[in-house]
Amino acid sequence: MSKIVFIQDGMRDRYGILCLYTYLKKHNHESEVFISDVEDDIVGAVLNSNPDIIGFSTMTTEFKIHQSIAEQIKKRRKDLPIIVGGSHPTFYPEIINDPNIDVVCLNEGEYALVELLNTIGEDGDLGQAINIKNLWVKYNSKVYKNEMGDLIKDLDEVSPKDRDIYCKRYEELRGRPTKTIYVGRGCPFDCTYCFNHALKEMIKGKGSMIRLRSINNVFNEIRILKEKYGLQWVHFNDDTFNFRREWLNEFLERYPNEIGIPFFCNVRADFLDEELVVKLKNAGIVRVNFGVEHGSYEIRKKLLKRNITDEQL
């Protein structure tokens, strides 16, 4: 068994880290998370937890912060491997050239991270990890650039069961009445301001980009959140909750009787109609969010690739 410590900023439970924690737990590896902007001494707290490897899930806006923390860690523990994953490393894997980064994970990390922890053991030796798909690994001053592996087909096997990795340490997160859930991964649209159109090119031939969890799996997560942490509101934060109509119809039909907790979600106006609005309302929805992006239809269509009419909005 190996232990990874995740570092993030922002007082929120990140779904990516929750999925990694869940899958690592299934494979008998230990995880812990520290939120940098609420710890008095983030480096000391992390090192005192005796990690075998450090992990950052980072976006572009956070990368400089995480770089600085990684540098501080390496000054005290040069031998401690540091892996960086998330959206920024996926599109800019050349950050492996940073002297304080040992591994970069591209796209989905569950399979790769378990294989990495199985391989390196407690001594943190990356020599046996240089051929793991989805990873770029720096070993003996050489960078091993591995191809991206297949996408995870069954999201049920990596979806969160509990949030103890956050709630045991951060009481504020435990007590929040609203919890965020994702029912799937991937987006079918090509909005020019989003990364999805670029990600589609990267994962061609690796499986279906659009994947949904089973409804039973989603409901089980909600029940656990209610029983363990007093959940009162559900935020379904998928980019387009109303994209797969057949799945959503069954979900909305079952939700009031099996769950019955108020919820809100994100939708696209062009995938919404009166029939669906009624079903959402009957299921217990209290709010929908959708983007307009620009007041001009021509700019939405030609520049942003958001072919949604004024009438639909």
Secondary structure as GFF3:
##gff-version 3
##sequence-region A 1 313
A	DSSP	beta_strand	3	8	.	.	.	ID=ss1
A	DSSP	alpha_helix	15	26	.	.	.	ID=ss2
A	DSSP	beta_strand	30	35	.	.	.	ID=ss3
A	DSSP	three_ten_helix	36	38	.	.	.	ID=ss4
A	DSSP	alpha_helix	42	48	.	.	.	ID=ss5
A	DSSP	beta_strand	53	57	.	.	.	ID=ss6
A	DSSP	three_ten_helix	60	62	.	.	.	ID=ss7
A	DSSP	alpha_helix	63	76	.	.	.	ID=ss8
A	DSSP	beta_strand	82	85	.	.	.	ID=ss9
A	DSSP	alpha_helix	87	91	.	.	.	ID=ss10
A	DSSP	three_ten_helix	93	97	.	.	.	ID=ss11
A	DSSP	beta_strand	103	105	.	.	.	ID=ss12
A	DSSP	alpha_helix	110	120	.	.	.	ID=ss13
A	DSSP	three_ten_helix	121	123	.	.	.	ID=ss14
A	DSSP	three_ten_helix	126	128	.	.	.	ID=ss15
A	DSSP	beta_strand	135	139	.	.	.	ID=ss16
A	DSSP	beta_strand	142	145	.	.	.	ID=ss17
A	DSSP	three_ten_helix	155	157	.	.	.	ID=ss18
A	DSSP	alpha_helix	164	167	.	.	.	ID=ss19
A	DSSP	alpha_helix	171	175	.	.	.	ID=ss20
A	DSSP	beta_strand	178	181	.	.	.	ID=ss21
A	DSSP	beta_strand	184	185	.	.	.	ID=ss22
A	DSSP	alpha_helix	196	202	.	.	.	ID=ss23
A	DSSP	beta_strand	211	212	.	.	.	ID=ss24
A	DSSP	alpha_helix	215	229	.	.	.	ID=ss25
A	DSSP	beta_strand	233	236	.	.	.	ID=ss26
A	DSSP	alpha_helix	245	258	.	.	.	ID=ss27
A	DSSP	beta_strand	263	266	.	.	.	ID=ss28
A	DSSP	three_ten_helix	269	271	.	.	.	ID=ss29
A	DSSP	alpha_helix	274	283	.	.	.	ID=ss30
A	DSSP	beta_strand	285	289	.	.	.	ID=ss31
A	DSSP	alpha_helix	297	302	.	.	.	ID=ss32
###
